[in-house]
Amino acid sequence: MTPRSALILKDPGLHRSTAASALQRLGFAQVMGMSCATQALEALRDMGAVDLLLCDVRAARLQLLRTAAREQLIRGVVIIGEPLPELWPALSRLLTLHGLYVRRLVSGPATHERLQKLLGEFAPSSAQATLPTLCEMPADREIVAALGHGEIRAALQPKIDVGSGAIHGFEVLARWQRGNGDELPPRLFLPALRRHGLLDALLFDLLDQAVSHLQAHACDELGLAFNLEPAQLAQPGFAARIESRLQRLRFDPRRITFELTESGRLPSPAISLDNLLHLRLLGCGLAMDDYGAGQSTLQRLLELPFSELKLDASFLARLDQDPRRYAVLENALALGRALGLPVVAEGVETQEQFLHLKRLGCEHVQGFYFSRPLLGSQLTHLLRGLGKASMRRFC
């Protein structure tokens, strides 16, 4: 295994010595300390890439960061100190786009405990040397056949009530379980289904599977959420077909929420609005999905009959490192309350993110911190427990 290496770009002194000792305790066998950005760049070019760079942000060091990232001379960065608030998001985004692991140590020394927490997910260089396995893109005919053969399965991800910690429903996501055991994500098959006009067929298939799962385990109070694309709403009679399907399944429409994806203008506005109103009058919920991302607008929030606001996962990224993100999150939650809309935060991956949301009064959350989308025996085990008198608490 190649020893992990680090470069500390900071003036000599106690803080640099503390950081060097901390990195050595964390398994960085090679730790260098330098104070001149120009000399540091020359050293990196001479010796090759290091795993981690620790530095503060000054003009000369900003140039070093840009160059080292572009030339792949570093694999991760910890920024020490306080860059200007408006500078940090752009700098973090730039370095992340170069494939770097980016963290910030706001104030105080780089002690072992603080660096251990920051670098908990930082992979050593030996782990990065292995190229990821490439997944061959399946042909359209394979994907269409997979839908017909029932290989595209409903994966259920729990949505958690923040107040009680109990599951109050699931988002239903599609996963392709191939005969060879591979599980393929939607990005590899949804475009083909979209091209062949099969999104409705997929939706109804997922609806049948998810309802069957809940009914088989007597989960009589839990809701289901499904992604819906604007083009589906533009079809005459779409809502009527949903109504007919739910009647056949004997499933209460009030337990169904449709999450409206994408953020462009609705095609065929009159037909789309007619379908949306039909669904809402049935009792189905309508969530604005990925709020805060892309082109989603307040105008759209006012025009359509939404019953729920679903915050994009980007709200939670680097929440502890950027006070402006916290302010935006706080105001998004306040907007939901002012409009009388429950708010769901997706993409919760850490306890810290969950505690922030809890303090701010977010009603519902979902994400890998609680559970990944579940299939097969894992889903059966969870639902079997939920069908009993004691509801499972996640927090």
Secondary structure, 3 states (H helix, E strand, C coil): CCCEEEEEECCCCHHHHHHHHHHHHCCEEEEEEECCHHHHHHHHHHHCCEEEEEECCCHHHHHHHHHHHHCCCEEEEEEECCCCCCCHHHHHHHHHHCCCEEEEECCCCCCHHHHHHHCCCCCCHHHHCCCCCCCCCCCHHHHHHHHHCCCEEEEEEEEEECCCCEEEEEEEEEEEECCCCCEECHHHCHHHHHHCCCHHHHHHHHHHHHHHHHHHCCCCCCEEEEEECHHHHCCCCHHHHHHHHHHHHCCCHHHEEEEECCCCCCCCHHHHHHHHHHHHHHCCEEEEEEECCCCCCHHHHHHCCCCEEEECHHHCCCHHHCHHHHHHHHHHHHHHHHCCCCEEECCCCCHHHHHHHHHCCCCEECCCCCCCCECHHHHHHHHHHHCCCCCCECC
